[in-house]
Amino acid sequence: MTEPVSRLLQLLSLLQVHRDWPGTELAARLEVSDRTVRRDVERLRSLGYRVSATPGSTGGYRLDAGSELPPLLFDDDQAVALAIALETSLLTGSGIDEAAVRALTTLRQVLPGRLRHRLDGMAVTAIPGRPGDGRRPVVSPDLLLELSAVVRDRRVLRADYGEAGSEIGRHRGEPHGLVAASGRWYLLAWDLDKADWRILRVDRLTPRPPHGAHFAPRPIPGGSVQAFVSARFKGAISEDRWPCEGSAILELPAREVRPFAGDGTVDQVGADRCRLHAGSWSWIGLAASLLRFDAEISEVEPPELVEALGVLAGRAARARGVAP
């Protein structure tokens, strides 16, 4: 039989799985009697955990949400994952930096030495953006919670939409999901006035409750919020891929190209040559991305990419005052 304290922690860990546990199964897992399980459940209740019980031969126990936050139990992997998430939380632009620091400090104070050593050896510095990305807007947690609620409840969202200092319009739509991408928050919604999907910047939204009626969710092009938003960010309609894709040989070693290839792929074809496969929202954009490597280019495919390189060559010649 396990020691009482250890058994209590094991029972709590089982109840946190979010399922109904028959008393007989819990007793078998803990290698104790049904009576001991009932007594341990009462101990958890006295500590602030709301454990509901269903009577009868098919009854069981479930851990419910309470009015206050009781002590939580994490395994090693969960504790490490939580610490990493807190350290990198500023990348989301969710305005929880101070709260995340306090939560991380609290977590480190109670971590076992073996886990604290692992985390201390993994120094993480989170940079919210790259040079040229501009200032990342901070979105309040309260706004994210409100939008999450209307998404969850499938309620029509009423909101003002626009940047400060510009014309503010009204939005009335069916919100289907929140997305965090590159330090910004977006809301995917079906615009009821325009009868089309829209991706809205959350930092430009000001909800105007009370919100509208319930709605039935619509099929999202691409199959999911993530696939649809990713496709739109690439300039595609619904399929999550670049509308313009091509490749070229670069007179550079693959190791010098890979760090700057983005979501492209690089194949080594010689000691100092590689083939870059990449995509962009336009052929001109893709051609320009090849030129940034400052290397000789050959074997360009497809013909549309070759033509785009010719267009850029003509523009460069005119910029120099030379007839193309």
LUMLO-925284 format. One line per field, with one value per residue: residue number from 1; residue in one letter; y, z, x of N, C-alpha, C in turn. Coordinates in steps of 0.02 Angstrom, whole numbers, plus 32768, in hexadecimal, padded with zeros to 4 digits. Example, Ala and Ser with C-alpha at 12.3 -4.5 7.8 and 13.67 -1.06 7.14 Angstrom:
REM residues 2
pos (1  2)
code (a  s)
n.py (7EE4  7F90)
n.pz (8186  8162)
n.px (8294  8282)
ca.py (7F1F  7FCB)
ca.pz (8186  8165)
ca.px (8267  82AC)
c.py (7F5B  8002)
c.pz (8186  818A)
c.px (8294  8285)
//
This chain:
REM residues 324
pos (1  2  3  4  5  6  7  8  9  10  11  12  13  14  15  16  17  18  19  20  21  22  23  24  25  26  27  28  29  30  31  32  33  34  35  36  37  38  39  40  41  42  43  44  45  46  47  48  49  50  51  52  53  54  55  56  57  58  59  60  61  62  63  64  65  66  67  68  69  70  71  72  73  74  75  76  77  78  79  80  81  82  83  84  85  86  87  88  89  90  91  92  93  94  95  96  97  98  99  100  101  102  103  104  105  106  107  108  109  110  111  112  113  114  115  116  117  118  119  120  121  122  123  124  125  126  127  128  129  130  131  132  133  134  135  136  137  138  139  140  141  142  143  144  145  146  147  148  149  150  151  152  153  154  155  156  157  158  159  160  161  162  163  164  165  166  167  168  169  170  171  172  173  174  175  176  177  178  179  180  181  182  183  184  185  186  187  188  189  190  191  192  193  194  195  196  197  198  199  200  201  202  203  204  205  206  207  208  209  210  211  212  213  214  215  216  217  218  219  220  221  222  223  224  225  226  227  228  229  230  231  232  233  234  235  236  237  238  239  240  241  242  243  244  245  246  247  248  249  250  251  252  253  254  255  256  257  258  259  260  261  262  263  264  265  266  267  268  269  270  271  272  273  274  275  276  277  278  279  280  281  282  283  284  285  286  287  288  289  290  291  292  293  294  295  296  297  298  299  300  301  302  303  304  305  306  307  308  309  310  311  312  313  314  315  316  317  318  319  320  321  322  323  324)
code (m  t  e  p  v  s  r  l  l  q  l  l  s  l  l  q  v  h  r  d  w  p  g  t  e  l  a  a  r  l  e  v  s  d  r  t  v  r  r  d  v  e  r  l  r  s  l  g  y  r  v  s  a  t  p  g  s  t  g  g  y  r  l  d  a  g  s  e  l  p  p  l  l  f  d  d  d  q  a  v  a  l  a  i  a  l  e  t  s  l  l  t  g  s  g  i  d  e  a  a  v  r  a  l  t  t  l  r  q  v  l  p  g  r  l  r  h  r  l  d  g  m  a  v  t  a  i  p  g  r  p  g  d  g  r  r  p  v  v  s  p  d  l  l  l  e  l  s  a  v  v  r  d  r  r  v  l  r  a  d  y  g  e  a  g  s  e  i  g  r  h  r  g  e  p  h  g  l  v  a  a  s  g  r  w  y  l  l  a  w  d  l  d  k  a  d  w  r  i  l  r  v  d  r  l  t  p  r  p  p  h  g  a  h  f  a  p  r  p  i  p  g  g  s  v  q  a  f  v  s  a  r  f  k  g  a  i  s  e  d  r  w  p  c  e  g  s  a  i  l  e  l  p  a  r  e  v  r  p  f  a  g  d  g  t  v  d  q  v  g  a  d  r  c  r  l  h  a  g  s  w  s  w  i  g  l  a  a  s  l  l  r  f  d  a  e  i  s  e  v  e  p  p  e  l  v  e  a  l  g  v  l  a  g  r  a  a  r  a  r  g  v  a  p)
n.py (7FC4  8070  8105  817A  8208  8205  81B3  8204  826C  8222  81FB  8279  829A  823C  8263  82DC  82C2  82DD  828C  8217  81B3  8110  80D7  8059  8044  80A8  807C  8005  8035  807C  801C  8006  8001  8018  8066  80AD  80FD  814F  8193  81D7  822A  8280  82C1  8309  835F  83AC  83F5  844F  8423  8401  8377  8317  829A  8209  81A6  80F2  8050  8064  80DC  8167  81D2  827F  8309  83AB  8457  84DC  8567  85A6  85A2  850D  84B4  8476  83E5  83AF  8348  8320  8342  8396  8401  8435  8459  84BB  851D  8542  8575  85E5  8631  8656  86A1  8728  872E  871E  8794  87AF  87FD  87CE  87D1  87FB  87B0  8731  872C  8731  86B9  865D  866F  8641  85BC  858D  8592  8525  84B8  8416  83F5  83B2  83D4  845F  8471  8442  84A3  8519  8501  8515  859A  8611  868D  86F6  8744  87BE  87E1  87F3  885A  88E2  88B6  890A  895C  88F3  88DE  88E0  8876  8874  87FE  87F4  8817  87AE  8745  8768  8761  86DB  86A2  86C4  867E  85FB  85EE  85FF  867B  870A  878A  8832  88C4  8953  897F  89A5  8A11  8A80  8B2B  8B1B  8AF8  8AAD  8A19  89B4  890D  8876  87D4  8720  86D3  865E  8633  8654  868E  8689  86D4  86F4  8751  879A  87A7  875C  8754  86E1  86F2  86E6  875F  87AC  8815  8825  87A8  874A  86FB  8740  877A  87BE  883D  882E  8892  8900  88F6  8920  88E2  88EA  88C7  88A4  8804  87B0  8737  8682  861C  85A3  854C  8567  8509  8510  8550  84ED  849F  84B9  8537  855A  852B  8579  8600  85FE  85E5  865A  86B9  869B  86C5  8673  8627  85BD  8547  8511  8547  8597  8604  8615  85B6  857E  8556  855F  8556  8583  85CF  85AB  855B  84E4  84F1  8579  85AF  8575  85AE  8621  8601  85FD  85B7  8569  84E3  849A  844E  83FB  8400  83F9  841E  84A8  84D4  84DE  84B0  8514  8508  8561  85D0  8653  86E3  871C  8718  8778  8799  871F  8716  8785  8757  86F6  8740  877F  8731  874E  870B  86A9  8672  85E8  8571  8587  856E  8574  85A9  8621  8657  8672  86D6  8739  8759  8798  880A  884C  8862  88BF  892B  8947  8971  89E6  8A31  8A4C  8A9E  8A68  8A29  899E)
n.pz (8000  7FDC  8026  8088  8061  7FE6  7FA1  7F9D  7F4A  7ED5  7EBC  7EA4  7E2F  7DD7  7DD5  7D94  7D0F  7CCD  7CC1  7CE8  7D73  7DA5  7E4D  7E70  7E0F  7E2C  7EAB  7E89  7E3C  7E9C  7EF5  7F6B  7FDF  7FB5  8019  8049  7FDB  7FDB  8053  8034  7FCE  8016  805F  7FFA  7FD8  804B  803A  7FDB  7F5D  7EE5  7EDF  7E90  7EAA  7E6C  7E9C  7EB3  7E61  7DE7  7DF7  7E14  7E1F  7E03  7DDB  7DF5  7DBA  7E29  7E99  7EC4  7EA3  7EBD  7F01  7E7E  7E20  7DC7  7D4F  7D28  7CA0  7C81  7CD8  7CA9  7C26  7C44  7C80  7C15  7BBD  7C06  7C09  7B85  7B6B  7B48  7AC1  7A8A  7A93  7AEE  7B5E  7BDF  7C21  7CA2  7CFB  7CD0  7CF3  7D7F  7D94  7D63  7DBD  7E33  7E0E  7DFD  7E81  7EBE  7E76  7E68  7E8C  7E22  7DB1  7DB3  7D9B  7D18  7CD3  7CF1  7CAB  7C2D  7BE5  7BAE  7B39  7B07  7A74  7A39  79B2  7908  78BE  786A  7870  78B5  793A  79B0  79D4  7A74  7ABD  7B2B  7BB1  7BDC  7B6A  7B14  7B5D  7B57  7ACC  7AB7  7AFD  7AB0  7A3E  7A6E  7A9E  7A2A  7A00  79AC  7986  79B5  798D  798C  790A  78DB  78CA  7944  7927  78A5  7834  7887  787B  7881  78B8  789A  78B9  78AA  7917  7906  7932  7992  796C  7983  793E  7910  7979  7979  7990  7948  790A  78C3  7864  7827  77C4  77D6  7791  771C  76EB  76E9  7711  778F  77CD  785F  78B2  7959  79B1  797D  7996  79ED  7A56  7A5E  7AC8  7AF6  7AA9  7A10  79D1  79E1  7970  78EC  78CF  783C  77AF  77A0  7724  76E8  7757  77DD  785D  786A  77F0  7791  77B4  77AA  7721  76E9  7717  76C6  764F  760B  75E4  762B  7637  7691  765A  75FB  7577  750C  74DB  74CC  7492  7499  746B  74D9  74E7  7563  75FD  764A  76D4  76EA  76B8  76F1  7775  7751  7705  7728  7720  76B8  765E  7658  75EE  75E5  755B  7532  755F  7575  754F  7549  7544  7554  758A  758D  75BF  759D  75AB  7530  7489  7471  74F4  751C  74C3  74EE  756C  754F  751E  758D  75C6  7593  752E  749F  742D  73E6  7374  7387  73B8  73B7  730B  7324  7392  735C  7302  735C  7398  732C  7323  739B  737D  7316  735B  73B6  735D  7327  739A  73AA  7345  72CA  722C  721B)
n.px (802B  8018  8066  8005  800C  8050  7FF8  7F87  7FB1  7FC3  7F3F  7F06  7F4A  7F15  7E8E  7E97  7E94  7E22  7DAA  7D26  7D3E  7D25  7D07  7D38  7D9B  7DF7  7E1D  7E5C  7EC7  7F0F  7F27  7EDD  7E51  7DA1  7D68  7DD6  7DF2  7D7F  7D96  7E0E  7DE1  7D90  7DF4  7E34  7DCD  7DC7  7E38  7E17  7DF8  7D7D  7D2A  7CBA  7C3D  7BEE  7B6C  7B4C  7B5F  7B9D  7BD4  7C47  7CD9  7D01  7D69  7D3D  7D31  7D5A  7D2D  7D9D  7E4F  7E9A  7F2D  7F97  7FC8  8051  80A3  8151  816E  8101  8118  8192  816A  810A  815B  81AF  814F  8123  8199  81A6  8137  8127  8131  80B5  8070  800B  7FFE  801D  8093  80C8  807A  809E  8126  811C  80D5  8132  819B  815D  8148  81CD  81F9  81BE  81E4  822F  82DE  831F  82D4  82D9  835F  8368  831E  8363  83D5  83AD  83A8  8338  8318  82A0  8273  820B  81F7  8238  82BB  8275  81F4  81A2  8146  80FC  8054  8004  7F90  7F09  7EF0  7E6B  7E20  7E41  7E08  7D80  7D66  7D86  7D1E  7CAB  7CC9  7CCA  7C46  7C00  7BC6  7B84  7BF3  7BFD  7C50  7CC1  7D32  7DD4  7E66  7EAC  7E99  7E72  7DE9  7D63  7D0D  7C75  7C67  7C16  7C0A  7C26  7C86  7D0B  7D87  7E1D  7EC1  7F6F  7FF8  809B  80AF  803A  7F88  7EF9  7E51  7DE8  7D5A  7CB2  7C74  7BDF  7BA3  7BEE  7BEC  7C57  7CF6  7D60  7DFD  7E25  7E80  7EA2  7ECD  7E91  7E0E  7D7A  7D0E  7C5A  7BF1  7B43  7B5A  7B27  7AAD  7AB3  7B13  7B24  7BB9  7C1C  7C5B  7D09  7D71  7DF5  7DF4  7E17  7E31  7EB8  7EF1  7EAB  7ECA  7F56  7F62  7F29  7F84  7FED  7FC1  7F6B  7ECB  7E85  7ED0  7F5C  7FDF  8061  802F  8084  8109  81B1  8259  830E  83BC  843A  84D6  8518  854A  84DD  84D3  84E2  8471  83FF  83E2  839C  8332  82AE  820E  8232  8288  832A  839E  8436  84A2  8520  85CD  85D3  8555  84A3  83F5  836A  82C6  8236  81AE  8134  80C5  80BA  8102  8162  8185  81BE  822A  8275  8299  82F6  8360  8394  83F5  8470  84BD  84F1  8472  841C  83CD  8341  829A  81E6  81BE  8178  81BA  8237  8213  81EA  8264  829E  824F  8272  82F8  82EE  82B4  831A  837D  8345  833F  83C4  83D8  83F0  83CB  8362)
ca.py (8000  80AE  8132  81A5  8246  81F2  8199  823D  828D  81F7  8201  82BA  8296  8216  828A  8315  82AB  82F5  8256  81F8  8178  80E5  80CF  8019  804A  80CF  8051  7FD5  805A  8091  7FE0  8011  7FEE  804D  8092  80DA  812E  8180  81BC  8203  825D  82B1  82E9  8338  8392  83D8  841F  847F  8404  83EE  8334  8301  8251  81ED  8168  80B7  8020  807F  8121  8175  8213  82AE  8347  83E4  8499  84FB  85B0  85BC  8578  84E4  849F  844C  83B2  83A6  831A  8344  835F  83CD  8439  8453  8478  84F8  854F  855B  859F  8624  8657  866F  86BB  876B  8727  871D  87D7  87AB  882B  87AA  87CB  8801  8776  86F6  872E  871D  8672  8637  8672  8614  8577  857B  8589  84E4  8481  83ED  840B  8394  83F9  84A3  846E  843C  84E3  854A  84F3  8524  85E1  8624  86D4  86FD  8783  87C2  87EB  87FB  889E  88F3  889F  893F  8953  88C1  88F6  88B7  8869  8866  87BC  87F9  8816  8769  871B  8778  8745  8692  868F  86C6  8646  85BD  85ED  8608  86B6  873E  87BE  8878  88E7  8986  8965  89D6  8A2C  8AC3  8B5F  8B0E  8AEE  8A71  89FB  8984  88C8  8847  8796  86E1  86C2  8616  861F  8683  8676  86AF  86CA  8727  8784  87BE  877E  8764  8732  86CB  86FA  86ED  87A1  87A6  884A  881B  8762  872E  86F2  8777  8771  87FF  884A  8834  88D1  8934  88E6  8936  88C2  8912  889B  885C  87E6  879A  86F5  8649  860A  8562  8556  855A  84E5  853F  853B  84D2  846D  84CF  857D  8560  8523  85B1  863D  85F5  85ED  86A1  86DD  868C  86E0  8640  862C  858F  8514  852C  8544  85D4  8601  8614  858D  8571  8543  8576  8544  85BA  85BF  85B0  851C  84DF  8508  85C1  85C2  855A  85DB  8659  85E5  8600  8576  8547  84AA  84A2  840F  8402  83E1  83FD  8439  84EF  84E2  84C0  84C4  852F  8503  8593  85EA  8698  86F7  8732  8704  87AD  8791  86E4  8728  87B1  8730  86D3  8770  8796  8707  8769  86D3  8699  8649  85C4  853A  85A2  854F  856A  85E3  865E  8673  868E  8716  8769  8770  87C8  8849  886D  8879  88FD  8960  895A  8996  8A29  8A55  8A61  8ACC  8A41  8A0B  8954)
ca.pz (8000  7FD8  805E  8080  803B  7FA1  7F83  7F91  7F0D  7E9C  7EB0  7E85  7DEB  7DAF  7DCD  7D67  7CC9  7CB2  7CB0  7D22  7D8B  7DD4  7E8B  7E70  7DE6  7E52  7EE0  7E6A  7E28  7ED7  7F1E  7FAC  7FE0  7FA2  8052  804C  7FA6  7FF3  8085  8012  7FAA  8049  806F  7FC3  7FDE  8082  8022  7FAB  7F1C  7EDF  7EC3  7E91  7EAC  7E53  7EC3  7E8F  7E4C  7DAC  7E07  7E15  7E36  7DD1  7DF6  7DD6  7DC5  7E67  7E9B  7ED0  7E84  7EEF  7EEA  7E42  7E1D  7D84  7D49  7D15  7C5C  7C83  7CFB  7C7B  7BF0  7C5E  7C8A  7BD4  7BA3  7C2A  7BF4  7B40  7B64  7B2A  7A78  7A74  7A95  7B12  7B96  7C1F  7C33  7CEA  7D1C  7CBE  7D1C  7DC3  7D93  7D5A  7DFD  7E60  7DF8  7E0B  7EC9  7ED5  7E4C  7E85  7E77  7DE2  7D7C  7DB3  7D7B  7CCF  7CB9  7CF6  7C77  7BEC  7BE6  7B74  7B2F  7AD5  7A4F  7A1E  796A  78E4  78A6  7832  787B  78D3  797F  79B8  7A00  7AAE  7AC4  7B71  7BBE  7BE1  7B27  7AFB  7B7F  7B3D  7A89  7ABE  7B14  7A7A  7A12  7A90  7AA3  79E7  7A01  797C  79A4  79A1  79A1  7962  78EE  78BA  78F1  7961  78F8  7863  7836  78AC  7860  78AA  78A1  78B3  7899  78CE  7925  7904  7953  799F  7952  7994  7909  790D  79AC  7973  7999  7913  7912  7885  786C  77EC  77C5  77C3  7763  76DD  76D8  76D7  7749  779C  7801  7880  78E5  799A  79D1  795F  79A6  7A2C  7A5B  7A74  7AE1  7AF4  7A67  79EF  79DA  79D3  792A  78DE  78AE  77F4  7799  7792  76EA  76FD  778A  7821  7864  785D  77A9  776B  77C1  778D  76D9  76DA  7723  768D  7612  75EC  75F7  7661  763E  76B7  7634  75D6  7533  74DB  74F4  749A  74AC  7473  7484  74F4  74ED  75A9  7621  7669  771A  76EC  76A0  771D  77AB  7737  76D4  7741  771C  767D  7669  7636  75DE  75D0  7519  7526  7598  757E  752B  7566  7525  7584  7578  75B8  75A8  75AF  7597  74EA  7467  747D  7539  751E  74A0  751A  75A4  7536  7515  75CE  75DC  7578  750F  745A  742B  73A7  7373  73A9  73A6  7373  72DF  7343  73BD  732E  72E9  7393  739F  72F6  7336  73CD  735B  72F3  738C  73D0  7329  7322  73D6  73A0  730B  7291  7206  7220)
ca.px (8000  8040  8060  7FCA  8017  8060  7FBA  7F5B  7FCA  7FB4  7EF8  7EFB  7F64  7EE4  7E51  7EA3  7E92  7DE2  7D7C  7D06  7D62  7D00  7D2C  7D5C  7DD7  7E27  7E37  7E8B  7F03  7F34  7F32  7EBE  7E0B  7D71  7D5F  7E10  7DE8  7D4E  7DB6  7E3E  7DBB  7D7D  7E2F  7E3D  7D99  7DD9  7E6E  7DFD  7DE9  7D37  7D24  7C75  7C35  7BAF  7B60  7B36  7B93  7BC0  7BE8  7C8E  7CF0  7D19  7D84  7D1B  7D4E  7D42  7D2B  7DE1  7E81  7EBD  7F6F  7F96  7FFB  806B  80DC  818F  8168  80D1  8137  81C2  8144  80EC  818F  81C3  8118  8124  81D4  819E  80F3  8124  812E  8070  8053  7FCC  7FFC  801F  80DA  80D4  805B  80C6  8163  810A  80C4  8170  81BF  813B  8155  8213  8202  81A4  81FD  8265  8320  8332  82B3  82F3  83A1  835D  8306  8399  8406  838F  8398  830F  830C  826A  8274  81C7  81F3  8276  82C4  8249  81B0  817A  8131  80C7  801F  7FF5  7F48  7EFC  7ED3  7E21  7E04  7E48  7DD7  7D3E  7D61  7D85  7CDB  7C7A  7CDA  7CB3  7BFD  7BE3  7B9B  7B95  7C1C  7BF3  7C8D  7CDE  7D70  7DFE  7E9E  7EA5  7EAC  7E56  7DA1  7D4F  7CD0  7C53  7C6C  7BE4  7C1E  7C24  7CCD  7D19  7DC5  7E54  7F01  7FAA  802A  80D1  80A7  7FFB  7F4C  7EC8  7E11  7DC8  7D12  7C88  7C56  7B98  7B91  7C11  7BE2  7C98  7D23  7D8F  7E2F  7E25  7EB3  7E81  7EDE  7E67  7DC9  7D5D  7CCC  7C21  7BBB  7B39  7B65  7AEA  7A91  7ADE  7B15  7B41  7BFA  7C20  7C97  7D3F  7D9A  7E35  7DE6  7E23  7E44  7EFF  7EFF  7E8F  7EF0  7F98  7F5C  7F1E  7FC3  8018  7FA2  7F41  7E85  7E75  7F03  7F95  801D  806D  8012  80BB  813E  81E4  829A  8348  83FE  8461  851E  852A  853F  849B  84D6  84DD  842F  83CA  83CA  8375  8304  8269  81EC  824A  82B4  836B  83BF  847C  84AD  8568  85F2  85C3  8517  8467  83B6  8339  827F  8215  816E  8124  8082  80BE  813F  8193  819D  81E9  8268  829C  82B4  8331  8397  83AF  842D  84AF  84E1  84DD  8436  8414  839C  8305  825A  81CD  81C8  815E  81EE  8269  81F8  81EB  82A9  82A9  822D  829B  8335  82DC  82AB  835C  83A1  8327  8353  8409  83DA  8408  8394  8365)
c.py (803E  80D7  8162  81E3  8236  81DA  81D2  8263  8264  81F9  8243  82BA  8271  823F  82C4  8301  82C0  82BB  823C  81B8  814E  80DA  808E  801D  8073  80A4  801F  7FF8  806A  8057  7FEA  7FFB  8028  807F  80C4  8110  8164  81AF  81ED  823A  8293  82DE  831D  8370  83C4  8408  8451  8463  83EF  83AC  831F  82B6  823E  81AB  812E  808C  8039  80C6  8129  81BB  823D  82ED  8381  8424  84B8  8546  85CE  858B  854F  84D4  8470  841C  83A8  836F  8341  8366  839A  840B  845C  8478  84BA  852F  856D  8589  85E3  8650  8676  8692  8700  8768  872C  8763  87DA  87D6  880A  87A5  87CA  87C5  8737  86F3  8718  86D2  8647  8636  8642  85CB  8562  856E  8544  84AA  8458  8402  83F0  83BA  8441  84A6  8469  847F  8518  853F  8502  856D  85F4  866F  86DB  8742  8789  87CD  87F1  8844  88AB  88DE  88D6  892D  8922  88DC  88C5  88B2  8856  881F  87BD  87F6  87D0  873B  8728  875A  86F9  867A  8690  8690  8605  85B8  85F4  8640  86E8  8776  8802  889F  8922  896B  899B  89EE  8A70  8AF7  8B54  8B01  8AAB  8A58  89CA  893E  889F  8804  875A  86CA  8676  8602  8658  8664  86A5  86A0  8704  8761  87AE  878C  8790  873D  8720  86CD  86FD  8730  879D  87DB  8840  87D4  8742  8725  872E  8763  87B5  8804  8856  8876  890B  8929  8902  8919  88F2  88E4  88C4  8841  87C6  8752  86BF  863A  85C4  856D  8542  8530  8518  8526  8525  84A0  8482  8519  8587  855C  855F  85F0  8638  85FF  8636  86CA  86D1  86A6  86AE  8647  85FE  855B  8533  8521  8586  85CF  85FE  85ED  857D  855F  855E  855C  8584  85A5  85CE  856B  851D  84FA  8554  85DA  85AF  858B  8613  8642  85E8  85BC  8551  850C  84B3  845E  841D  83DE  83E2  841B  8480  8503  84C0  84D6  84D8  8528  8531  85A9  8632  86A8  870F  871B  8739  87A6  8756  86F3  8754  878B  8709  8702  8785  876C  871D  8731  86CA  8668  8628  858F  854D  8581  856C  85A8  8624  8680  8692  86D2  874B  8784  87A3  880B  886F  8887  88BA  8937  8977  8983  89DE  8A52  8A6F  8A93  8AAA  8A22  89C0  8934)
c.pz (8000  8017  8052  8055  7FF2  7F7D  7F72  7F52  7ECF  7E8A  7E8D  7E3C  7DBE  7DA2  7D9D  7D1D  7CA7  7C97  7CF0  7D34  7DB8  7E13  7E8D  7E47  7E0A  7E8A  7EC5  7E57  7E64  7F06  7F65  7FA8  7FC8  7FDB  8057  8016  7FBC  8026  8066  7FEB  7FDB  805C  8038  7FC7  8015  806E  7FED  7F67  7F1B  7EBA  7EC9  7E8D  7E92  7E77  7E96  7E79  7E10  7DB8  7E09  7E2D  7DFC  7DF4  7DD1  7DE3  7E04  7E63  7EA9  7EB0  7EBA  7ED6  7EAE  7E44  7DD5  7D85  7D2E  7CD1  7C5B  7CA3  7CCD  7C42  7C07  7C67  7C48  7BB6  7BC5  7C14  7BB0  7B35  7B43  7ADE  7A5F  7A73  7ABB  7B51  7BDA  7C39  7C7F  7D0F  7D0D  7CE8  7D63  7DC7  7D8C  7D9A  7E30  7E4E  7E09  7E56  7EE1  7EAB  7E72  7E67  7E33  7DA8  7D78  7D90  7D2F  7CB1  7CBB  7CC1  7C31  7BED  7BA6  7B72  7AF7  7AB6  7A2B  79D3  794B  78CE  7868  783B  7898  791A  7982  79E8  7A39  7AB6  7B0C  7B7A  7BC2  7B9C  7B0A  7B1C  7B64  7AF7  7A8B  7AD3  7ADB  7A46  7A2E  7A8F  7A61  79E8  79CD  79A1  7988  79BA  7973  7948  78C9  78E7  790D  792F  78B1  786B  7857  788F  7891  788C  78C2  7892  78C8  78DB  7929  7925  795C  7988  7969  7960  790A  793D  79A6  797B  7962  7925  78CE  788F  7828  77F1  77AB  7791  771E  76C2  76C0  7717  7750  77D3  7820  78B2  7928  79BB  79B4  796E  79EA  7A31  7A77  7A8B  7AF1  7AAD  7A4E  79FE  79CE  7988  7923  78B9  7865  77E4  7785  7756  7701  7736  77D1  7822  7852  7813  7780  7775  77A3  7742  76C5  76E4  76EA  764B  75ED  7606  7632  766C  765E  7690  760D  7590  74FD  74FA  74BD  74BB  747F  7494  749B  74FB  7534  75C9  7644  76B0  7720  76D7  76D2  7753  7793  7705  76EB  773F  76DC  7690  763E  762D  75C7  758D  7506  7562  75A8  7558  754F  753E  755B  7566  75A8  7599  75BD  7597  754E  74CC  7471  74C3  753F  74FC  74CC  7554  758E  7532  7557  75E5  75BF  755B  74C7  745C  73E7  73AE  7399  738D  73D3  7348  72FC  7370  7393  7315  731F  739F  7369  7305  7368  73AE  7336  7322  73A8  739D  7324  735F  73D0  7366  72CD  726E  720A  71DC)
c.px (802C  8036  8026  7FD5  8025  8022  7F8A  7F70  7FBC  7F6A  7EE7  7F12  7F33  7EA5  7E59  7EA1  7E51  7DB7  7D5D  7D2B  7D35  7D2A  7D54  7D9C  7E0D  7E46  7E6A  7ECC  7F2F  7F45  7F1A  7E75  7DDF  7D67  7D99  7E0A  7DB7  7D6D  7DE8  7E1B  7DA5  7DB8  7E3B  7E09  7DAA  7E12  7E58  7DED  7D9F  7D33  7CDC  7C72  7BF0  7BA4  7B4C  7B70  7BBA  7BD9  7C34  7C9D  7D0A  7D32  7D65  7D41  7D31  7D42  7D6F  7E12  7EA5  7F03  7F68  7FCF  8010  80A1  8118  8188  8138  80F1  8169  819E  8125  8120  81A6  818E  8117  815E  81CB  815B  80F1  8121  80E6  8051  8012  7FCA  7FFF  8066  80E5  80B7  8083  8106  8153  80F9  8103  8199  81A0  814A  819C  821E  81ED  81BD  8230  82A8  8333  8312  82CD  8337  8399  8348  833D  83CE  83EC  8378  8373  8308  82DA  826D  8231  81C3  8237  827E  8298  8201  8183  8166  80F6  8092  8013  7FA9  7F3B  7EDF  7E87  7E01  7E09  7E14  7D91  7D34  7D5F  7D3F  7CA8  7C89  7CBF  7C68  7BD9  7BAF  7BB3  7BBA  7C08  7C2F  7C9A  7D20  7D95  7E35  7E8D  7EBE  7E93  7E0B  7D90  7D0D  7CB1  7C5C  7C36  7BF1  7C1A  7C6D  7CD7  7D5A  7DF6  7E95  7F38  7FDF  805B  80C5  8067  7FC1  7F19  7E89  7DF6  7D7D  7CF0  7C64  7C0F  7B83  7BB1  7C0A  7C23  7CC1  7D51  7DBF  7E3A  7E5F  7E91  7E90  7EB6  7E1D  7DB5  7D17  7C97  7BE9  7B7D  7B41  7B25  7AD7  7AC5  7ADC  7B33  7B83  7BF8  7C5D  7CCD  7D67  7DDF  7E2E  7DF2  7E35  7E8D  7F0F  7EE7  7EB9  7F36  7F96  7F53  7F5E  7FF5  7FFC  7F78  7EF9  7E75  7EAB  7F41  7FD6  8024  804F  8048  80F6  8170  8225  82D1  8387  8420  84AA  8536  8522  84FB  849C  84D0  8498  83F8  83B4  839C  8340  82BB  8249  81FF  8276  82F2  838B  8406  8485  84F7  858A  85DE  8584  84DD  842A  8385  82F4  8259  81D3  8164  80DD  8080  80FF  8176  81B0  81CD  822C  8294  82BB  82F2  836D  83B7  83EA  8470  84DA  84C8  84A2  8431  83DE  835D  82C7  8224  81D8  81AE  8191  8226  8252  81F9  8231  82BA  8289  8257  82DC  8328  82D3  82ED  8382  8386  833A  839B  8410  83F5  83CD  8399  836B)
//
